[in-house]
Amino acid sequence: MEKDSAVQQFLDQTISLTDQAVDHHRKRGFTDLTVAFGCTGGQHRSVFCAERLAAHLRTIEGVHIDLQHRELERTI
C-alpha cells in the first residue's frame, strides 16, 4: 500500500481534511470526532489508512484515539 500512489494521495488528502476538522472541532469546544473508512472487504486499504491516520493524529497533543477495525476479523 505504501507504494500505491493512489492510496498515498488519498491518505494525504484525508490527513489534511482531518487536521482541519480536528482544529475546527477543538475551537468550537467539541471533544469527539468520528472518522470512518470503508472498502470492499474492509481488511486491506481501509485498515492501512485507518492505522496511518491514527498514527498521525496521535502526534497531536491532547488528541486521544480509539481505533476500531470493525470488519478485520470477519471472514470473507
Rosetta blueprint (number, residue, H / E / L):
1 M L
2 E L
3 K L
4 D L
5 S H
6 A H
7 V H
8 Q H
9 Q H
10 F H
11 L H
12 D H
13 Q H
14 T H
15 I H
16 S H
17 L H
18 T H
19 D H
20 Q H
21 A H
22 V H
23 D H
24 H H
25 H H
26 R H
27 K H
28 R L
29 G L
30 F L
31 T L
32 D L
33 L L
34 T L
35 V L
36 A L
37 F L
38 G L
39 C L
40 T L
41 G L
42 G L
43 Q L
44 H L
45 R H
46 S H
47 V H
48 F H
49 C H
50 A H
51 E H
52 R H
53 L H
54 A H
55 A H
56 H H
57 L H
58 R L
59 T L
60 I L
61 E L
62 G L
63 V L
64 H L
65 I L
66 D L
67 L L
68 Q L
69 H L
70 R L
71 E L
72 L L
73 E L
74 R L
75 T L
76 I L
